[in-house]
Amino acid sequence: MSNTNLLGSEEWAVVATVDPDANTAAAYSSDEIDMSLFEQILVVTMNGTIAAAGTIDTKIQSATTSGGTFADVTGKSATQLTGSPDTANDNQTLINLRGDELTEGHRYVKVVHTVGGATGDSAVVVLGKGKSLPSSDNDLASVAEIVS
């Protein structure tokens, strides 16, 4: 249950990203997330214009160790977005993951955001709800400012 006196930035931290860019066809991995620090995460993709031949796939992977061998988390991938018909342009997708949904022993997760076929504008931000507050203690170093 949320404490109504807390700011959103105190309950949710920016814990991983795939930085916004005109991404060429490739797989882009987010920062790794130590789920021992978070009750749950929310993956938000932001998609701009994707060429007619383009696709976007986003999924969550997990591993037992940081830098380890990552495997897909069952049921934690967004439906493929395509440039034709226009399902990928100017929209967002959300993927939720609770810590108790991970395979036993898997502590680390990352997002793999794959742009296929053609260059497309896109980005991913992952928000984490901390087990202890404020969650902002676990923000990425790239978070430039928090305005209360």
PADRENZA-843378 format. One record per residue: residue number from 1; chain; x, y, z of N, C-alpha, C in turn. Coordinates in steps of 0.05 Angstrom, whole numbers, m for minus. Layout:
BEGIN
<atom nr="NUM" kette="A" n_east="X" n_north="Y" n_up="Z" ca_east="X" ca_north="Y" ca_up="Z" c_east="X" c_north="Y" c_up="Z"/>
...
***
This chain:
BEGIN
<atom nr="1" kette="A" n_east="17" n_north="m23" n_up="0" ca_east="0" ca_north="0" ca_up="0" c_east="18" c_north="25" c_up="0"/>
<atom nr="2" kette="A" n_east="10" n_north="44" n_up="m15" ca_east="25" ca_north="69" ca_up="m18" c_east="20" c_north="88" c_up="5"/>
<atom nr="3" kette="A" n_east="41" n_north="103" n_up="12" ca_east="39" ca_north="124" ca_up="31" c_east="32" c_north="149" c_up="16"/>
<atom nr="4" kette="A" n_east="10" n_north="162" n_up="21" ca_east="1" ca_north="185" ca_up="6" c_east="19" c_north="209" c_up="9"/>
<atom nr="5" kette="A" n_east="37" n_north="209" n_up="29" ca_east="55" ca_north="231" ca_up="33" c_east="80" c_north="229" c_up="16"/>
<atom nr="6" kette="A" n_east="85" n_north="206" n_up="4" ca_east="109" ca_north="202" ca_up="m12" c_east="105" c_north="213" c_up="m40"/>
<atom nr="7" kette="A" n_east="126" n_north="223" n_up="m51" ca_east="126" ca_north="231" ca_up="m79" c_east="130" c_north="207" c_up="m97"/>
<atom nr="8" kette="A" n_east="120" n_north="208" n_up="m121" ca_east="124" ca_north="186" ca_up="m140" c_east="153" c_north="179" c_up="m143"/>
<atom nr="9" kette="A" n_east="171" n_north="199" n_up="m143" ca_east="200" ca_north="193" ca_up="m146" c_east="212" c_north="180" c_up="m121"/>
<atom nr="10" kette="A" n_east="198" n_north="181" n_up="m98" ca_east="207" ca_north="168" ca_up="m74" c_east="198" c_north="138" c_up="m74"/>
<atom nr="11" kette="A" n_east="176" n_north="132" n_up="m88" ca_east="166" ca_north="105" ca_up="m89" c_east="177" c_north="89" c_up="m112"/>
<atom nr="12" kette="A" n_east="183" n_north="103" n_up="m134" ca_east="193" ca_north="90" ca_up="m159" c_east="219" c_north="103" c_up="m168"/>
<atom nr="13" kette="A" n_east="239" n_north="86" n_up="m174" ca_east="265" ca_north="95" ca_up="m183" c_east="268" c_north="89" c_up="m213"/>
<atom nr="14" kette="A" n_east="284" n_north="105" n_up="m226" ca_east="292" ca_north="99" ca_up="m254" c_east="316" c_north="80" c_up="m251"/>
<atom nr="15" kette="A" n_east="312" n_north="55" n_up="m259" ca_east="332" ca_north="34" ca_up="m253" c_east="346" c_north="23" c_up="m277"/>
<atom nr="16" kette="A" n_east="336" n_north="29" n_up="m301" ca_east="349" ca_north="19" ca_up="m326" c_east="337" c_north="35" c_up="m349"/>
<atom nr="17" kette="A" n_east="353" n_north="36" n_up="m371" ca_east="344" ca_north="49" ca_up="m395" c_east="356" c_north="36" c_up="m420"/>
<atom nr="18" kette="A" n_east="343" n_north="40" n_up="m442" ca_east="355" ca_north="39" ca_up="m469" c_east="351" c_north="68" c_up="m478"/>
<atom nr="19" kette="A" n_east="372" n_north="82" n_up="m481" ca_east="370" ca_north="111" ca_up="m486" c_east="356" c_north="117" c_up="m512"/>
<atom nr="20" kette="A" n_east="341" n_north="139" n_up="m513" ca_east="327" ca_north="147" ca_up="m537" c_east="346" c_north="153" c_up="m560"/>
<atom nr="21" kette="A" n_east="339" n_north="143" n_up="m584" ca_east="356" ca_north="147" ca_up="m607" c_east="342" c_north="137" c_up="m632"/>
<atom nr="22" kette="A" n_east="352" n_north="144" n_up="m655" ca_east="344" ca_north="132" ca_up="m680" c_east="360" c_north="106" c_up="m682"/>
<atom nr="23" kette="A" n_east="349" n_north="85" n_up="m671" ca_east="363" ca_north="59" ca_up="m668" c_east="363" c_north="44" c_up="m694"/>
<atom nr="24" kette="A" n_east="387" n_north="35" n_up="m702" ca_east="389" ca_north="18" ca_up="m726" c_east="380" c_north="m10" c_up="m718"/>
<atom nr="25" kette="A" n_east="376" n_north="m27" n_up="m738" ca_east="367" ca_north="m54" ca_up="m734" c_east="388" c_north="m69" c_up="m717"/>
<atom nr="26" kette="A" n_east="381" n_north="m75" n_up="m692" ca_east="399" ca_north="m89" ca_up="m673" c_east="383" c_north="m94" c_up="m647"/>
<atom nr="27" kette="A" n_east="395" n_north="m110" n_up="m630" ca_east="384" ca_north="m115" ca_up="m603" c_east="399" c_north="m97" c_up="m583"/>
<atom nr="28" kette="A" n_east="384" n_north="m83" n_up="m567" ca_east="395" ca_north="m64" ca_up="m547" c_east="387" c_north="m74" c_up="m519"/>
<atom nr="29" kette="A" n_east="407" n_north="m77" n_up="m502" ca_east="402" ca_north="m86" ca_up="m475" c_east="403" c_north="m63" c_up="m455"/>
<atom nr="30" kette="A" n_east="384" n_north="m64" n_up="m436" ca_east="384" ca_north="m43" ca_up="m415" c_east="406" c_north="m49" c_up="m395"/>
<atom nr="31" kette="A" n_east="408" n_north="m31" n_up="m376" ca_east="425" ca_north="m36" ca_up="m352" c_east="413" c_north="m60" c_up="m338"/>
<atom nr="32" kette="A" n_east="430" n_north="m75" n_up="m323" ca_east="420" ca_north="m97" ca_up="m307" c_east="408" c_north="m86" c_up="m281"/>
<atom nr="33" kette="A" n_east="387" n_north="m100" n_up="m272" ca_east="373" ca_north="m92" ca_up="m248" c_east="375" c_north="m114" c_up="m227"/>
<atom nr="34" kette="A" n_east="383" n_north="m106" n_up="m203" ca_east="385" ca_north="m125" ca_up="m180" c_east="358" c_north="m126" c_up="m167"/>
<atom nr="35" kette="A" n_east="342" n_north="m147" n_up="m172" ca_east="315" ca_north="m148" ca_up="m162" c_east="313" c_north="m152" c_up="m132"/>
<atom nr="36" kette="A" n_east="336" n_north="m157" n_up="m119" ca_east="335" ca_north="m159" ca_up="m89" c_east="329" c_north="m132" c_up="m77"/>
<atom nr="37" kette="A" n_east="331" n_north="m111" n_up="m93" ca_east="325" ca_north="m84" ca_up="m83" c_east="297" c_north="m74" c_up="m88"/>
<atom nr="38" kette="A" n_east="282" n_north="m90" n_up="m105" ca_east="256" ca_north="m80" ca_up="m115" c_east="234" c_north="m101" c_up="m111"/>
<atom nr="39" kette="A" n_east="210" n_north="m91" n_up="m104" ca_east="187" ca_north="m108" ca_up="m103" c_east="178" c_north="m115" c_up="m131"/>
<atom nr="40" kette="A" n_east="179" n_north="m95" n_up="m149" ca_east="170" ca_north="m99" ca_up="m176" c_east="182" c_north="m78" c_up="m194"/>
<atom nr="41" kette="A" n_east="181" n_north="m83" n_up="m220" ca_east="190" ca_north="m63" ca_up="m240" c_east="169" c_north="m59" c_up="m261"/>
<atom nr="42" kette="A" n_east="170" n_north="m37" n_up="m274" ca_east="152" ca_north="m30" ca_up="m297" c_east="170" c_north="m21" c_up="m320"/>
<atom nr="43" kette="A" n_east="168" n_north="m36" n_up="m342" ca_east="183" ca_north="m30" ca_up="m366" c_east="165" c_north="m13" c_up="m384"/>
<atom nr="44" kette="A" n_east="174" n_north="10" n_up="m392" ca_east="159" ca_north="28" ca_up="m410" c_east="175" c_north="32" c_up="m435"/>
<atom nr="45" kette="A" n_east="164" n_north="23" n_up="m458" ca_east="177" ca_north="29" ca_up="m484" c_east="163" c_north="53" c_up="m496"/>
<atom nr="46" kette="A" n_east="179" n_north="70" n_up="m510" ca_east="168" ca_north="93" ca_up="m524" c_east="178" c_north="91" c_up="m552"/>
<atom nr="47" kette="A" n_east="159" n_north="89" n_up="m570" ca_east="166" ca_north="84" ca_up="m598" c_east="157" c_north="108" c_up="m616"/>
<atom nr="48" kette="A" n_east="176" n_north="117" n_up="m632" ca_east="170" ca_north="139" ca_up="m651" c_east="163" c_north="127" c_up="m678"/>
<atom nr="49" kette="A" n_east="175" n_north="138" n_up="m699" ca_east="168" ca_north="129" ca_up="m726" c_east="186" c_north="105" c_up="m733"/>
<atom nr="50" kette="A" n_east="173" n_north="84" n_up="m742" ca_east="186" ca_north="60" ca_up="m751" c_east="180" c_north="57" c_up="m781"/>
<atom nr="51" kette="A" n_east="201" n_north="51" n_up="m797" ca_east="197" ca_north="47" ca_up="m826" c_east="178" c_north="24" c_up="m831"/>
<atom nr="52" kette="A" n_east="166" n_north="23" n_up="m855" ca_east="147" ca_north="3" ca_up="m862" c_east="158" c_north="m26" c_up="m858"/>
<atom nr="53" kette="A" n_east="184" n_north="m30" n_up="m863" ca_east="196" ca_north="m56" ca_up="m860" c_east="205" c_north="m62" c_up="m832"/>
<atom nr="54" kette="A" n_east="201" n_north="m43" n_up="m813" ca_east="212" ca_north="m45" ca_up="m786" c_east="194" c_north="m60" c_up="m767"/>
<atom nr="55" kette="A" n_east="208" n_north="m71" n_up="m746" ca_east="194" ca_north="m84" ca_up="m724" c_east="207" c_north="m76" c_up="m697"/>
<atom nr="56" kette="A" n_east="192" n_north="m79" n_up="m676" ca_east="202" ca_north="m74" ca_up="m649" c_east="193" c_north="m97" c_up="m631"/>
<atom nr="57" kette="A" n_east="212" n_north="m110" n_up="m618" ca_east="206" ca_north="m131" ca_up="m598" c_east="219" c_north="m123" c_up="m572"/>
<atom nr="58" kette="A" n_east="205" n_north="m126" n_up="m550" ca_east="215" ca_north="m120" ca_up="m523" c_east="209" c_north="m142" c_up="m504"/>
<atom nr="59" kette="A" n_east="229" n_north="m151" n_up="m489" ca_east="225" ca_north="m173" ca_up="m470" c_east="243" c_north="m169" c_up="m446"/>
<atom nr="60" kette="A" n_east="236" n_north="m183" n_up="m424" ca_east="252" ca_north="m184" ca_up="m400" c_east="266" c_north="m210" c_up="m398"/>
<atom nr="61" kette="A" n_east="292" n_north="m209" n_up="m391" ca_east="308" ca_north="m233" ca_up="m386" c_east="319" c_north="m232" c_up="m358"/>
<atom nr="62" kette="A" n_east="325" n_north="m256" n_up="m347" ca_east="336" ca_north="m258" ca_up="m320" c_east="359" c_north="m277" c_up="m318"/>
<atom nr="63" kette="A" n_east="375" n_north="m274" n_up="m297" ca_east="399" ca_north="m290" ca_up="m292" c_east="404" c_north="m292" c_up="m262"/>
<atom nr="64" kette="A" n_east="420" n_north="m312" n_up="m255" ca_east="427" ca_north="m316" ca_up="m227" c_east="448" c_north="m297" c_up="m217"/>
<atom nr="65" kette="A" n_east="465" n_north="m287" n_up="m236" ca_east="487" ca_north="m270" ca_up="m228" c_east="489" c_north="m246" c_up="m247"/>
<atom nr="66" kette="A" n_east="500" n_north="m224" n_up="m237" ca_east="504" ca_north="m201" ca_up="m254" c_east="524" c_north="m208" c_up="m275"/>
<atom nr="67" kette="A" n_east="518" n_north="m202" n_up="m300" ca_east="535" ca_north="m209" ca_up="m322" c_east="534" c_north="m238" c_up="m330"/>
<atom nr="68" kette="A" n_east="515" n_north="m252" n_up="m318" ca_east="512" ca_north="m281" ca_up="m323" c_east="498" c_north="m287" c_up="m349"/>
<atom nr="69" kette="A" n_east="489" n_north="m312" n_up="m352" ca_east="475" ca_north="m321" ca_up="m375" c_east="445" c_north="m315" c_up="m371"/>
<atom nr="70" kette="A" n_east="435" n_north="m297" n_up="m388" ca_east="407" ca_north="m288" ca_up="m385" c_east="389" c_north="m305" c_up="m402"/>
<atom nr="71" kette="A" n_east="365" n_north="m310" n_up="m392" ca_east="344" ca_north="m325" ca_up="m407" c_east="318" c_north="m310" c_up="m406"/>
<atom nr="72" kette="A" n_east="301" n_north="m314" n_up="m426" ca_east="275" ca_north="m300" ca_up="m426" c_east="258" c_north="m307" c_up="m402"/>
<atom nr="73" kette="A" n_east="244" n_north="m288" n_up="m391" ca_east="225" ca_north="m293" ca_up="m370" c_east="198" c_north="m299" c_up="m384"/>
<atom nr="74" kette="A" n_east="187" n_north="m322" n_up="m378" ca_east="162" ca_north="m331" ca_up="m391" c_east="140" c_north="m311" c_up="m387"/>
<atom nr="75" kette="A" n_east="127" n_north="m304" n_up="m409" ca_east="104" ca_north="m286" ca_up="m407" c_east="110" c_north="m257" c_up="m404"/>
<atom nr="76" kette="A" n_east="136" n_north="m249" n_up="m406" ca_east="144" ca_north="m222" ca_up="m402" c_east="156" c_north="m210" c_up="m427"/>
<atom nr="77" kette="A" n_east="141" n_north="m211" n_up="m449" ca_east="149" ca_north="m198" ca_up="m474" c_east="125" c_north="m184" c_up="m486"/>
<atom nr="78" kette="A" n_east="129" n_north="m162" n_up="m498" ca_east="108" ca_north="m147" ca_up="m512" c_east="103" c_north="m159" c_up="m539"/>
<atom nr="79" kette="A" n_east="79" n_north="m157" n_up="m549" ca_east="72" ca_north="m166" ca_up="m576" c_east="88" c_north="m150" c_up="m595"/>
<atom nr="80" kette="A" n_east="99" n_north="m163" n_up="m616" ca_east="116" ca_north="m149" ca_up="m636" c_east="100" c_north="m126" c_up="m649"/>
<atom nr="81" kette="A" n_east="113" n_north="m103" n_up="m650" ca_east="102" ca_north="m80" ca_up="m664" c_east="114" c_north="m79" c_up="m692"/>
<atom nr="82" kette="A" n_east="99" n_north="m71" n_up="m711" ca_east="109" ca_north="m70" ca_up="m739" c_east="103" c_north="m43" c_up="m752"/>
<atom nr="83" kette="A" n_east="120" n_north="m36" n_up="m771" ca_east="116" ca_north="m11" ca_up="m786" c_east="94" c_north="m13" c_up="m806"/>
<atom nr="84" kette="A" n_east="88" n_north="m38" n_up="m815" ca_east="66" ca_north="m41" ca_up="m834" c_east="52" c_north="m67" c_up="m828"/>
<atom nr="85" kette="A" n_east="26" n_north="m68" n_up="m820" ca_east="11" ca_north="m43" ca_up="m816" c_east="22" c_north="m27" c_up="m792"/>
<atom nr="86" kette="A" n_east="15" n_north="m3" n_up="m791" ca_east="27" ca_north="16" ca_up="m772" c_east="18" c_north="11" c_up="m744"/>
<atom nr="87" kette="A" n_east="31" n_north="m9" n_up="m730" ca_east="26" ca_north="m13" ca_up="m702" c_east="48" c_north="m3" c_up="m684"/>
<atom nr="88" kette="A" n_east="71" n_north="5" n_up="m696" ca_east="94" ca_north="12" ca_up="m680" c_east="97" c_north="42" c_up="m677"/>
<atom nr="89" kette="A" n_east="85" n_north="58" n_up="m694" ca_east="91" ca_north="86" ca_up="m694" c_east="77" c_north="101" c_up="m671"/>
<atom nr="90" kette="A" n_east="93" n_north="117" n_up="m657" ca_east="83" ca_north="136" ca_up="m638" c_east="65" c_north="123" c_up="m616"/>
<atom nr="91" kette="A" n_east="75" n_north="103" n_up="m603" ca_east="60" ca_north="90" ca_up="m582" c_east="79" c_north="80" c_up="m560"/>
<atom nr="92" kette="A" n_east="67" n_north="68" n_up="m540" ca_east="82" ca_north="57" ca_up="m517" c_east="73" c_north="29" c_up="m511"/>
<atom nr="93" kette="A" n_east="90" n_north="13" n_up="m498" ca_east="82" ca_north="m13" ca_up="m487" c_east="91" c_north="m14" c_up="m458"/>
<atom nr="94" kette="A" n_east="77" n_north="m29" n_up="m442" ca_east="84" ca_north="m32" ca_up="m414" c_east="86" c_north="m62" c_up="m407"/>
<atom nr="95" kette="A" n_east="107" n_north="m69" n_up="m393" ca_east="111" ca_north="m97" ca_up="m383" c_east="116" c_north="m95" c_up="m353"/>
<atom nr="96" kette="A" n_east="100" n_north="m109" n_up="m337" ca_east="103" ca_north="m110" ca_up="m308" c_east="117" c_north="m135" c_up="m300"/>
<atom nr="97" kette="A" n_east="134" n_north="m134" n_up="m279" ca_east="147" ca_north="m157" ca_up="m268" c_east="149" c_north="m154" c_up="m238"/>
<atom nr="98" kette="A" n_east="138" n_north="m173" n_up="m223" ca_east="141" ca_north="m175" ca_up="m194" c_east="164" c_north="m193" c_up="m188"/>
<atom nr="99" kette="A" n_east="178" n_north="m188" n_up="m167" ca_east="201" ca_north="m205" ca_up="m159" c_east="193" c_north="m234" c_up="m156"/>
<atom nr="100" kette="A" n_east="169" n_north="m240" n_up="m146" ca_east="161" ca_north="m268" ca_up="m142" c_east="154" c_north="m282" c_up="m168"/>
<atom nr="101" kette="A" n_east="155" n_north="m269" n_up="m191" ca_east="151" ca_north="m281" ca_up="m217" c_east="176" c_north="m292" c_up="m229"/>
<atom nr="102" kette="A" n_east="199" n_north="m287" n_up="m217" ca_east="224" ca_north="m296" ca_up="m228" c_east="229" c_north="m326" c_up="m221"/>
<atom nr="103" kette="A" n_east="245" n_north="m339" n_up="m238" ca_east="253" ca_north="m367" ca_up="m232" c_east="269" c_north="m367" c_up="m207"/>
<atom nr="104" kette="A" n_east="265" n_north="m387" n_up="m190" ca_east="280" ca_north="m390" ca_up="m165" c_east="310" c_north="m385" c_up="m169"/>
<atom nr="105" kette="A" n_east="322" n_north="m368" n_up="m153" ca_east="351" ca_north="m363" ca_up="m155" c_east="358" c_north="m341" c_up="m175"/>
<atom nr="106" kette="A" n_east="340" n_north="m332" n_up="m192" ca_east="346" ca_north="m311" ca_up="m210" c_east="342" c_north="m284" c_up="m196"/>
<atom nr="107" kette="A" n_east="363" n_north="m268" n_up="m195" ca_east="362" ca_north="m243" ca_up="m181" c_east="365" c_north="m219" c_up="m199"/>
<atom nr="108" kette="A" n_east="378" n_north="m222" n_up="m222" ca_east="384" ca_north="m200" ca_up="m240" c_east="366" c_north="m201" c_up="m265"/>
<atom nr="109" kette="A" n_east="357" n_north="m178" n_up="m273" ca_east="341" ca_north="m177" ca_up="m298" c_east="351" c_north="m154" c_up="m316"/>
<atom nr="110" kette="A" n_east="345" n_north="m156" n_up="m341" ca_east="350" ca_north="m135" ca_up="m360" c_east="328" c_north="m136" c_up="m381"/>
<atom nr="111" kette="A" n_east="326" n_north="m114" n_up="m396" ca_east="307" ca_north="m113" ca_up="m418" c_east="323" c_north="m114" c_up="m444"/>
<atom nr="112" kette="A" n_east="313" n_north="m130" n_up="m463" ca_east="324" ca_north="m132" ca_up="m489" c_east="304" c_north="m120" c_up="m508"/>
<atom nr="113" kette="A" n_east="312" n_north="m98" n_up="m522" ca_east="294" ca_north="m83" ca_up="m540" c_east="306" c_north="m86" c_up="m568"/>
<atom nr="114" kette="A" n_east="292" n_north="m100" n_up="m585" ca_east="303" ca_north="m106" ca_up="m611" c_east="289" c_north="m91" c_up="m633"/>
<atom nr="115" kette="A" n_east="304" n_north="m75" n_up="m648" ca_east="294" ca_north="m61" ca_up="m671" c_east="302" c_north="m78" c_up="m696"/>
<atom nr="116" kette="A" n_east="282" n_north="m86" n_up="m712" ca_east="288" ca_north="m103" ca_up="m735" c_east="281" c_north="m90" c_up="m761"/>
<atom nr="117" kette="A" n_east="296" n_north="m98" n_up="m782" ca_east="289" ca_north="m90" ca_up="m809" c_east="297" c_north="m62" c_up="m818"/>
<atom nr="118" kette="A" n_east="293" n_north="m43" n_up="m801" ca_east="298" ca_north="m15" ca_up="m809" c_east="303" c_north="2" c_up="m784"/>
<atom nr="119" kette="A" n_east="315" n_north="25" n_up="m787" ca_east="320" ca_north="43" ca_up="m765" c_east="293" c_north="54" c_up="m754"/>
<atom nr="120" kette="A" n_east="292" n_north="57" n_up="m728" ca_east="268" ca_north="67" ca_up="m715" c_east="274" c_north="83" c_up="m690"/>
<atom nr="121" kette="A" n_east="258" n_north="103" n_up="m685" ca_east="262" ca_north="119" ca_up="m661" c_east="248" c_north="105" c_up="m638"/>
<atom nr="122" kette="A" n_east="264" n_north="100" n_up="m617" ca_east="252" ca_north="86" ca_up="m593" c_east="270" c_north="90" c_up="m569"/>
<atom nr="123" kette="A" n_east="258" n_north="83" n_up="m546" ca_east="272" ca_north="84" ca_up="m520" c_east="258" c_north="67" c_up="m501"/>
<atom nr="124" kette="A" n_east="272" n_north="59" n_up="m479" ca_east="260" ca_north="44" ca_up="m458" c_east="268" c_north="56" c_up="m431"/>
<atom nr="125" kette="A" n_east="249" n_north="59" n_up="m413" ca_east="256" ca_north="66" ca_up="m386" c_east="243" c_north="45" c_up="m367"/>
<atom nr="126" kette="A" n_east="259" n_north="37" n_up="m347" ca_east="249" ca_north="17" ca_up="m328" c_east="247" c_north="31" c_up="m301"/>
<atom nr="127" kette="A" n_east="223" n_north="29" n_up="m288" ca_east="219" ca_north="40" ca_up="m262" c_east="218" c_north="17" c_up="m242"/>
<atom nr="128" kette="A" n_east="230" n_north="21" n_up="m219" ca_east="230" ca_north="1" ca_up="m198" c_east="218" c_north="11" c_up="m173"/>
<atom nr="129" kette="A" n_east="199" n_north="m5" n_up="m161" ca_east="187" ca_north="2" ca_up="m135" c_east="204" c_north="m12" c_up="m114"/>
<atom nr="130" kette="A" n_east="218" n_north="4" n_up="m98" ca_east="237" ca_north="m6" ca_up="m79" c_east="225" c_north="m21" c_up="m56"/>
<atom nr="131" kette="A" n_east="240" n_north="m40" n_up="m45" ca_east="232" ca_north="m54" ca_up="m21" c_east="235" c_north="m36" c_up="3"/>
<atom nr="132" kette="A" n_east="253" n_north="m17" n_up="2" ca_east="256" ca_north="3" ca_up="23" c_east="255" c_north="31" c_up="9"/>
<atom nr="133" kette="A" n_east="247" n_north="50" n_up="25" ca_east="244" ca_north="77" ca_up="14" c_east="264" c_north="96" c_up="25"/>
<atom nr="134" kette="A" n_east="271" n_north="117" n_up="11" ca_east="260" ca_north="123" ca_up="m15" c_east="273" c_north="107" c_up="m38"/>
<atom nr="135" kette="A" n_east="257" n_north="99" n_up="m57" ca_east="267" ca_north="84" ca_up="m80" c_east="288" c_north="100" c_up="m96"/>
<atom nr="136" kette="A" n_east="285" n_north="126" n_up="m95" ca_east="304" ca_north="144" ca_up="m110" c_east="333" c_north="140" c_up="m101"/>
<atom nr="137" kette="A" n_east="338" n_north="127" n_up="m78" ca_east="365" ca_north="120" ca_up="m71" c_east="378" c_north="101" c_up="m91"/>
<atom nr="138" kette="A" n_east="361" n_north="88" n_up="m107" ca_east="371" ca_north="68" ca_up="m126" c_east="368" c_north="78" c_up="m155"/>
<atom nr="139" kette="A" n_east="363" n_north="104" n_up="m159" ca_east="362" ca_north="115" ca_up="m186" c_east="389" c_north="111" c_up="m200"/>
<atom nr="140" kette="A" n_east="388" n_north="108" n_up="m227" ca_east="412" ca_north="108" ca_up="m243" c_east="427" c_north="134" c_up="m238"/>
<atom nr="141" kette="A" n_east="453" n_north="133" n_up="m241" ca_east="470" ca_north="157" ca_up="m239" c_east="463" c_north="178" c_up="m260"/>
<atom nr="142" kette="A" n_east="451" n_north="168" n_up="m282" ca_east="444" ca_north="187" ca_up="m305" c_east="419" c_north="204" c_up="m299"/>
<atom nr="143" kette="A" n_east="405" n_north="199" n_up="m277" ca_east="383" ca_north="216" ca_up="m270" c_east="394" c_north="243" c_up="m262"/>
<atom nr="144" kette="A" n_east="388" n_north="263" n_up="m278" ca_east="401" ca_north="289" ca_up="m275" c_east="388" c_north="306" c_up="m253"/>
<atom nr="145" kette="A" n_east="362" n_north="302" n_up="m248" ca_east="348" ca_north="320" ca_up="m229" c_east="322" c_north="308" c_up="m221"/>
<atom nr="146" kette="A" n_east="315" n_north="312" n_up="m196" ca_east="288" ca_north="305" ca_up="m185" c_east="276" c_north="331" c_up="m174"/>
<atom nr="147" kette="A" n_east="254" n_north="338" n_up="m185" ca_east="240" ca_north="363" ca_up="m176" c_east="216" c_north="355" c_up="m159"/>
<atom nr="148" kette="A" n_east="216" n_north="364" n_up="m134" ca_east="194" ca_north="357" ca_up="m116" c_east="169" c_north="373" c_up="m121"/>
***
